[in-house]
Amino acid sequence: MNYRIPRDVDEVREILEEASFPLAEWLRESCVLEDRSVMTREEAYNNYVEWAKNSGKSRILTRRKFYELRAKFVEVKRGGEYCFKGVRLKKEIDSNSEV
């Protein structure tokens, strides 16, 4: 097995976060955290599944496990749908502005 030693504390923190919270990578790559944003659970899960398949993940979380995201975000009901508050999917413009 080939192990790589992390170079700094931030990298160690990131590795530990991803190990303890498997959605961390998806959140970082696909989402924007904003206080006023709202995203339906269905929209979030469907995007996660697509991201996981495109990223070559060998295991995709079940809907039930994915919805444990409630531990990180407030859940609200809007228009009859359950939503995560404080997070939204990135738009193309968000990705371009990071460059």
C-alpha positions as CSV (number, residue, x, y, z in Angstrom):
1,M,0.0,0.0,0.0
2,N,1.2,3.5,-0.8
3,Y,0.6,6.0,2.0
4,R,1.2,9.7,1.6
5,I,2.1,11.9,4.6
6,P,0.0,15.1,4.8
7,R,2.0,18.3,4.5
8,D,0.2,20.5,6.9
9,V,-2.5,20.7,9.6
10,D,-5.2,21.8,7.2
11,E,-4.6,18.8,5.0
12,V,-4.8,16.5,8.0
13,R,-8.0,18.2,9.1
14,E,-9.5,17.8,5.6
15,I,-8.6,14.1,5.5
16,L,-10.2,13.5,8.9
17,E,-13.3,15.4,8.0
18,E,-13.8,13.4,4.8
19,A,-13.3,10.1,6.7
20,S,-15.8,11.1,9.4
21,F,-18.3,12.8,7.0
22,P,-18.4,11.1,3.6
23,L,-20.4,14.0,2.0
24,A,-17.7,16.5,2.7
25,E,-16.1,16.1,-0.8
26,W,-19.5,16.4,-2.6
27,L,-20.3,19.5,-0.6
28,R,-17.0,21.1,-1.4
29,E,-17.1,20.3,-5.1
30,S,-20.8,20.7,-5.8
31,C,-22.4,23.1,-3.3
32,V,-22.2,26.6,-2.1
33,L,-22.9,27.4,1.6
34,E,-25.1,30.5,2.0
35,D,-27.4,31.4,4.9
36,R,-30.4,32.2,2.7
37,S,-30.1,29.3,0.3
38,V,-32.5,26.4,0.2
39,M,-32.2,23.1,-1.7
40,T,-34.7,20.3,-1.7
41,R,-33.6,16.9,-0.3
42,E,-34.5,15.3,-3.6
43,E,-32.4,17.8,-5.7
44,A,-29.5,17.3,-3.3
45,Y,-29.6,13.5,-3.4
46,N,-30.0,13.3,-7.2
47,N,-27.0,15.6,-7.6
48,Y,-25.0,13.6,-5.1
49,V,-25.7,10.3,-7.0
50,E,-24.7,11.9,-10.3
51,W,-21.5,13.4,-8.8
52,A,-20.6,10.0,-7.1
53,K,-21.0,8.1,-10.4
54,N,-19.0,10.7,-12.4
55,S,-16.3,10.7,-9.7
56,G,-16.0,6.9,-9.8
57,K,-17.1,6.4,-6.2
58,S,-17.4,2.6,-5.5
59,R,-20.1,3.1,-2.9
60,I,-23.0,5.5,-3.2
61,L,-24.8,6.4,0.0
62,T,-28.5,5.3,0.3
63,R,-31.1,8.0,0.4
64,R,-31.5,7.3,4.2
65,K,-27.8,7.7,4.9
66,F,-27.6,10.8,2.7
67,Y,-30.4,12.4,4.5
68,E,-28.3,12.3,7.7
69,L,-27.0,15.6,6.2
70,R,-29.7,17.0,8.5
71,A,-27.0,16.8,11.2
72,K,-25.1,19.5,9.3
73,F,-28.0,21.7,8.0
74,V,-31.3,22.9,9.2
75,E,-34.2,21.2,7.5
76,V,-37.3,23.2,6.5
77,K,-40.4,22.4,4.6
78,R,-41.2,24.6,1.6
79,G,-44.1,24.0,-0.7
80,G,-44.7,20.6,0.7
81,E,-41.0,19.5,0.1
82,Y,-38.3,19.0,2.7
83,C,-35.3,21.2,2.1
84,F,-31.8,21.8,3.5
85,K,-31.3,25.4,4.5
86,G,-28.0,27.1,4.1
87,V,-26.8,25.2,1.1
88,R,-27.4,25.2,-2.7
89,L,-25.9,23.6,-5.7
90,K,-23.2,25.4,-7.5
91,K,-24.1,27.1,-10.8
92,E,-21.7,27.4,-13.7
93,I,-21.1,31.0,-12.8
94,D,-20.0,29.9,-9.3
95,S,-17.4,27.6,-10.7
96,N,-16.1,30.3,-13.1
97,S,-15.7,32.8,-10.3
98,E,-13.4,30.5,-8.4
99,V,-10.7,30.5,-11.1
